Amino acid sequence: MLLRQNLNDVYLFVVAVEHQGFSAAAKQLNLPKSTISKRVAILENKLGLTLIHRSSRSFVLSESGRLFYQHAKNAVDEFRYAEENLLIQQQEPSGVVRLSASVPIAQYLLSDCLPELAERYPKLLLQVEVTDRYVDVMSENFDIVIRSHFQPLPDSGLIQRVLKNDKIIAVAASTYLKKTVPIHTPEDLLKHEGIWPELQMNPWHFQNINGQKEIVRPNIRFVANESEILKGAAKRGLGVTLLPETFCMNELSEGSLIHVLPDWSAGSVTTSLLMLTRRGLLPSVNITADFLVEKLKT
């Protein structure tokens, strides 16, 4: 179905309301005042409604005009935003983008792709703060924050874009596995040393590809809440630990760590990109976010 109204007429109406009169709108658009007044009158005629009560001294929206303006303004803003985005795509991004990420995310996910982004856009200046503390996007003036989480993030009004869903797996050094009893099921871990990935030392929850679930608590051998320490302890042969698969891909490839219970996972961790609403963001921020999603999303 075709639109009944001329979109240019709708646009002229919105600009007239934004500038509280035809004269100011004409000056803004560099058009004759009579042209804008005539086009708005045509719009009113097609709608069969009076949108503006006007005289030589007043310019007041009718009740119908207020309602129509609310919807028309949203539509015009979307067209403006679409046009801006098209222009953005033709421009080289520049300026500062402030980004925050935890130590593991920076090491395992960003260390390769951020230099590639900087190389692709020479006028882009990336400022990356690597910290494991909670940061506030707005109050600390960050453009982008990247977080890993086990549960869905609360609705904070921020844009949330999932970068990665990573399976958590059980791993151990081959030297450790050679001197201990075989591990065929999660229950076998009860006979093994556990390198605990959280200070609360909660039981380990496993689920296999058929949906079967098991909960176990290996012997506590070592406790740390930092991935590099856990991985180092496992490589030294202290026992079995749980790690996101991405964080130990190199060790699995070279054989310094072995994936035990390959048909089972101990949950998953999601990595999300958070930023303020896209409308009004600098092109450099949007391009950085899109680049990270393209590179990391799985």
C-alpha positions as CSV (number, residue, x, y, z in Angstrom):
1,M,0.0,0.0,0.0
2,L,1.4,3.4,-1.0
3,L,1.7,6.2,1.6
4,R,-1.1,8.7,1.5
5,Q,1.1,11.7,2.5
6,N,4.0,13.3,0.8
7,L,6.9,12.7,3.2
8,N,8.4,16.1,2.3
9,D,5.2,17.7,3.5
10,V,5.5,15.8,6.8
11,Y,9.1,16.8,7.1
12,L,8.3,20.5,6.6
13,F,5.5,20.3,9.2
14,V,8.0,18.8,11.7
15,V,10.6,21.4,11.1
16,A,8.0,24.2,11.4
17,V,6.9,22.8,14.8
18,E,10.5,22.4,15.9
19,H,11.2,26.1,15.1
20,Q,7.8,27.3,16.4
21,G,6.8,29.0,13.2
22,F,7.0,29.1,9.4
23,S,9.4,32.1,9.3
24,A,12.0,30.4,11.5
25,A,11.6,27.1,9.6
26,A,12.0,28.9,6.3
27,K,15.2,30.5,7.5
28,Q,16.5,27.1,8.7
29,L,15.7,25.4,5.4
30,N,16.5,28.3,3.1
31,L,13.0,28.1,1.6
32,P,10.3,30.7,1.1
33,K,7.9,31.0,4.0
34,S,5.0,30.7,1.6
35,T,6.2,27.3,0.3
36,I,6.3,25.8,3.8
37,S,2.9,27.2,4.7
38,K,1.4,26.0,1.5
39,R,2.8,22.4,1.8
40,V,1.6,22.2,5.4
41,A,-1.9,23.3,4.3
42,I,-1.9,20.6,1.6
43,L,-0.9,18.1,4.3
44,E,-3.8,19.3,6.5
45,N,-6.2,19.0,3.6
46,K,-5.2,15.4,2.8
47,L,-5.5,14.5,6.5
48,G,-8.8,16.3,6.8
49,L,-7.6,17.9,10.0
50,T,-6.3,21.2,11.3
51,L,-2.8,20.6,12.6
52,I,-1.9,24.2,13.4
53,H,-4.0,27.1,14.6
54,R,-2.1,30.1,13.0
55,S,-2.6,33.8,12.8
56,S,-0.2,36.7,12.2
57,R,0.8,36.5,15.9
58,S,0.4,32.9,17.0
59,F,1.4,29.4,15.9
60,V,-0.3,26.8,18.1
61,L,-0.7,23.0,17.5
62,S,-4.2,21.6,17.7
63,E,-4.8,18.5,19.7
64,S,-4.6,16.5,16.5
65,G,-1.5,18.3,15.5
66,R,0.2,17.4,18.8
67,L,-0.6,13.7,18.3
68,F,0.5,13.8,14.7
69,Y,3.7,15.6,15.5
70,Q,4.8,13.0,18.1
71,H,4.6,10.2,15.5
72,A,5.9,12.3,12.6
73,K,8.9,13.5,14.6
74,N,9.9,9.9,15.4
75,A,9.6,9.0,11.7
76,V,11.6,12.0,10.6
77,D,14.3,11.3,13.3
78,E,14.6,7.7,11.9
79,F,15.1,9.0,8.4
80,R,17.7,11.5,9.6
81,Y,19.4,8.7,11.5
82,A,19.4,6.4,8.4
83,E,20.8,9.2,6.3
84,E,23.5,10.0,8.8
85,N,24.5,6.3,8.9
86,L,24.9,6.2,5.2
87,L,27.1,9.2,5.3
88,I,29.1,7.7,8.2
89,Q,29.8,4.6,6.1
90,Q,31.5,6.8,3.5
91,Q,33.7,8.5,6.0
92,E,36.9,7.3,7.7
93,P,36.3,7.0,11.5
94,S,38.5,9.2,13.7
95,G,38.8,10.3,17.2
96,V,39.1,8.6,20.6
97,V,37.2,5.4,21.6
98,R,37.5,4.5,25.3
99,L,37.0,0.8,26.0
100,S,37.1,-1.3,29.2
101,A,37.6,-5.1,29.5
102,S,38.7,-7.6,32.0
103,V,42.2,-9.1,32.0
104,P,41.1,-12.5,30.5
105,I,38.9,-10.8,27.8
106,A,41.8,-8.5,26.9
107,Q,44.3,-11.4,26.7
108,Y,42.3,-14.0,24.9
109,L,39.8,-12.0,22.8
110,L,41.1,-8.5,22.2
111,S,44.8,-8.8,22.0
112,D,44.8,-9.6,18.3
113,C,41.7,-7.9,17.0
114,L,42.2,-4.4,18.5
115,P,45.6,-3.9,16.8
116,E,43.9,-5.0,13.6
117,L,41.2,-2.4,14.1
118,A,43.8,0.4,14.7
119,E,45.7,-0.7,11.6
120,R,42.6,-0.6,9.5
121,Y,41.6,2.9,10.7
122,P,44.8,5.0,11.3
123,K,42.8,8.1,12.5
124,L,41.1,6.0,15.3
125,L,42.7,6.3,18.7
126,L,41.8,3.3,21.0
127,Q,42.2,3.8,24.7
128,V,41.8,0.4,26.4
129,E,41.6,0.1,30.2
130,V,42.1,-3.5,31.3
131,T,40.7,-4.1,34.8
132,D,38.7,-6.7,36.6
133,R,36.7,-4.2,38.6
134,Y,33.2,-3.3,37.7
135,V,33.1,-0.1,35.7
136,D,30.2,2.2,35.0
137,V,29.8,3.0,31.3
138,M,28.2,6.4,31.8
139,S,29.7,7.9,35.0
140,E,33.3,6.8,33.9
141,N,32.8,8.1,30.4
142,F,33.5,4.8,28.6
143,D,32.2,4.3,25.1
144,I,32.3,0.5,25.2
145,V,32.5,-2.0,28.1
146,I,33.0,-5.7,27.5
147,R,31.9,-8.1,30.2
148,S,31.8,-11.8,30.7
149,H,28.8,-13.1,32.7
150,F,27.2,-16.4,33.6
151,Q,23.6,-15.1,34.0
152,P,21.8,-12.6,31.7
153,L,22.7,-9.0,32.4
154,P,20.0,-6.8,34.0
155,D,18.2,-4.3,31.8
156,S,20.2,-1.2,32.3
157,G,19.1,0.8,29.4
158,L,22.4,0.1,27.6
159,I,22.7,-1.6,24.3
160,Q,23.8,-5.2,24.9
161,R,25.4,-7.1,22.0
162,V,26.5,-10.7,22.5
163,L,30.0,-11.3,21.3
164,K,30.6,-14.9,22.3
165,N,29.1,-17.9,24.1
166,D,31.9,-20.0,25.5
167,K,31.6,-23.5,26.8
168,I,33.3,-24.2,30.2
169,I,35.3,-27.4,30.1
170,A,37.3,-29.6,32.4
171,V,41.0,-29.7,31.7
172,A,44.2,-31.2,33.2
173,A,47.8,-31.7,32.3
174,S,48.8,-35.0,30.7
175,T,51.4,-35.5,33.4
176,Y,48.7,-35.4,36.0
177,L,46.3,-37.7,34.1
178,K,49.1,-40.3,33.6
179,K,49.5,-40.8,37.3
180,T,45.9,-40.9,38.4
181,V,42.8,-43.0,37.7
182,P,41.0,-42.5,34.4
183,I,38.2,-40.0,34.1
184,H,35.2,-41.3,32.2
185,T,32.3,-39.6,34.0
186,P,32.0,-36.5,36.3
187,E,31.6,-39.0,39.2
188,D,35.2,-40.1,38.6
189,L,36.3,-36.5,39.6
190,L,35.6,-37.4,43.2
191,K,38.8,-39.4,43.1
192,H,40.8,-36.4,41.8
193,E,42.3,-33.1,42.9
194,G,40.3,-30.0,42.0
195,I,41.6,-26.6,41.1
196,W,38.7,-24.5,42.1
197,P,37.7,-21.6,39.8
198,E,35.8,-19.6,42.5
199,L,36.5,-18.7,46.1
200,Q,33.0,-19.9,47.2
201,M,34.0,-23.4,46.2
202,N,30.6,-24.4,44.9
203,P,30.0,-27.9,43.5
204,W,30.8,-28.4,39.8
205,H,27.6,-28.8,37.6
206,F,28.1,-30.9,34.5
207,Q,25.7,-31.7,31.6
208,N,26.3,-34.0,28.7
209,I,25.2,-33.8,25.1
210,N,22.1,-35.9,25.9
211,G,21.0,-33.6,28.7
212,Q,22.1,-35.8,31.6
213,K,23.3,-33.8,34.6
214,E,25.7,-34.5,37.4
215,I,27.0,-32.5,40.3
216,V,30.4,-33.3,41.9
217,R,32.9,-31.9,44.3
218,P,36.5,-33.0,43.7
219,N,39.0,-32.7,46.5
220,I,40.1,-29.1,47.0
221,R,43.8,-28.8,46.0
222,F,44.0,-25.1,44.9
223,V,41.6,-22.2,44.7
224,A,41.8,-19.0,42.6
225,N,39.4,-16.7,40.8
226,E,41.7,-15.7,38.0
227,S,41.9,-17.7,34.8
228,E,45.7,-17.5,34.2
229,I,46.5,-18.8,37.7
230,L,44.0,-21.6,37.2
231,K,45.5,-22.5,33.9
232,G,49.1,-22.3,35.3
233,A,48.2,-24.6,38.2
234,A,46.6,-27.1,35.9
235,K,49.7,-27.1,33.6
236,R,51.9,-27.8,36.6
237,G,49.9,-30.9,37.2
238,L,48.1,-29.9,40.4
239,G,44.7,-31.3,39.3
240,V,41.6,-30.8,37.2
241,T,40.2,-27.3,36.7
242,L,37.3,-25.6,34.8
243,L,38.1,-23.0,32.1
244,P,36.2,-21.3,29.2
245,E,37.3,-23.2,26.1
246,T,38.6,-20.1,24.3
247,F,41.0,-19.4,27.2
248,C,42.8,-22.7,26.8
249,M,42.7,-23.3,23.1
250,N,46.5,-22.9,22.6
251,E,47.3,-25.3,25.4
252,L,44.8,-27.8,24.1
253,S,46.3,-27.5,20.6
254,E,49.9,-28.0,21.9
255,G,49.0,-30.7,24.3
256,S,50.1,-29.1,27.6
257,L,46.4,-29.4,28.7
258,I,44.0,-32.2,27.9
259,H,40.2,-31.8,27.6
260,V,38.8,-34.4,30.0
261,L,35.1,-35.4,29.7
262,P,34.8,-34.1,26.2
263,D,31.1,-35.0,26.0
264,W,30.3,-32.9,29.1
265,S,30.4,-29.2,29.8
266,A,30.3,-27.3,33.1
267,G,28.0,-24.5,31.8
268,S,28.9,-21.6,29.7
269,V,30.0,-18.0,29.9
270,T,28.7,-15.2,27.8
271,T,30.8,-12.2,26.7
272,S,28.7,-9.1,25.9
273,L,29.5,-5.6,24.6
274,L,27.7,-2.8,26.4
275,M,27.4,0.8,25.1
276,L,25.0,3.7,25.2
277,T,22.2,4.0,22.7
278,R,23.4,4.0,19.1
279,R,21.6,7.2,18.2
280,G,24.0,10.1,18.6
281,L,27.1,7.9,19.0
282,L,30.2,8.9,17.2
283,P,30.9,7.0,14.0
284,S,34.2,5.7,15.5
285,V,32.3,4.1,18.4
286,N,29.7,2.4,16.1
287,I,32.4,1.1,13.8
288,T,34.5,-0.3,16.8
289,A,31.4,-2.1,18.1
290,D,30.5,-3.5,14.7
291,F,34.1,-4.6,14.2
292,L,34.3,-6.5,17.5
293,V,30.9,-8.2,16.9
294,E,32.1,-9.3,13.4
295,K,35.4,-10.6,14.7
296,L,34.3,-12.3,17.9
297,K,30.7,-13.4,17.5
298,T,30.2,-17.2,17.5
